[in-house]
Amino acid sequence: MTEQNNDLILRTLRGEKTERTPVWMMRQAGRYLPEYRATRAQAGSFLDLCKNAQLACEVTLQPLERYPLDAAILFSDILTIPDAMGLGLYFEEGEGPKFERTVRTEADINKLFVPDPNQELQYVMNAVSTIKKGLNGRVPLIGFSGSPWTLACYMVEGSGSKNFARIKKMMYDTPELMHRLLDIVCQSVISYLQAQIEAGAQIVMLFDTWGGNLSTKDYETFSLAYSRKIAQALQASNPEVPKMLFTKGAGVWLKPMAEAGYDGLGVDWTTDLKLARELTQDKVVLQGNLDPSSLYASPETIRGKVRDVLADYGHGHKHIFNLGHGILPDINPDHVTAMIDEVHQSSPAYHL
């Protein structure tokens, strides 16, 4: 068993007293780093990069070589599961992910299957185990998946969407069909995350990117209910592995989310951390929530914004510093240095 040199984020997620606030970034391995752009060019495409375990490991470790971060996150994509179901994932420059085939009818749903993580998704497991070995205990490794609702959105729409007309029509007109789709995706996510844990992930995170586009009642029925099932299944099989849930645009639902079985909740930048803490009553760790666009500002301004986030959370040991969403691709890497350095300088005072 490799010794864990930096277990700060694990101790935070276990609710233990810590000496400072841990910090990492969503999309910390990405286009804002010149070394990432060079490796991606070597790989040929984003998907080829994801499917090459050595290169996926290389880009996962790149931000750790630059910055004193407290976690690594698997380099992959949230749409690996629908791609493994045979929907044909591809990327168009400037337009984001798209699928060659969509899921819009009962016949389409009947063709779906739960992918075997050690067959159709073996390349992800290879990446996890390669990264774990490459980390050699430096920091914990976060594995992840898209949530059932978010994956279903892409599967039905065929791409990202402004109003999610097709999936909402399915949800309202044929809710039983919607639940059939969500159920098979839910089973797939459980299997996928369990396999990542077996391959070496020490924390797992569920990204519910599009949950915030639902009404309160629909969020509970079509998104949170499935996130809860995933937490229950993982708790039964891997009770020692912390789980985090991030629903973008879900600040108003943090109270029910805190009862869903997750150790940590991501909070985007539109929700005040003080309010988030009041809603969740310290039942869970809160992660966030610096506005990603604040990294366009000067280093001095960034440092002030970091201090604001730390002050919003206040004293206590259940905060992981992060951006309120992924880092933007044209951010100056030196501005990230200022952010992390300020977390290191200013957060210990909140842990006395």
Salt bridges, closest charged atoms under 4 A:
ASP7 OD1 - ARG11 NE 2.88
GLU16 OE2 - ARG14 NE 2.84
GLU19 OE1 - ARG11 NH1 3.07
GLU35 OE2 - ARG66 NE 2.73
GLU65 OE2 - ARG138 NH2 2.95
ASP70 OD1 - ARG20 NH2 2.86
ASP83 OD2 - LYS51 NZ 3.79
GLU92 OE1 - LYS98 NZ 3.50
GLU95 OE1 - LYS98 NZ 2.67
GLU100 OE1 - ARG101 NH1 3.25
GLU106 OE2 - ARG180 NH1 3.08
ASP173 OD2 - LYS169 NZ 2.84
GLU220 OE2 - ARG228 NH1 3.20
GLU259 OE2 - LYS283 NZ 2.58
ASP263 OD2 - LYS243 NZ 3.82
ASP282 OD1 - ARG277 NE 2.80
ASP341 OD2 - ARG303 NH2 2.66
GLU342 OE1 - ARG303 NH1 2.69
GLU342 OE2 - ARG307 NH1 3.26
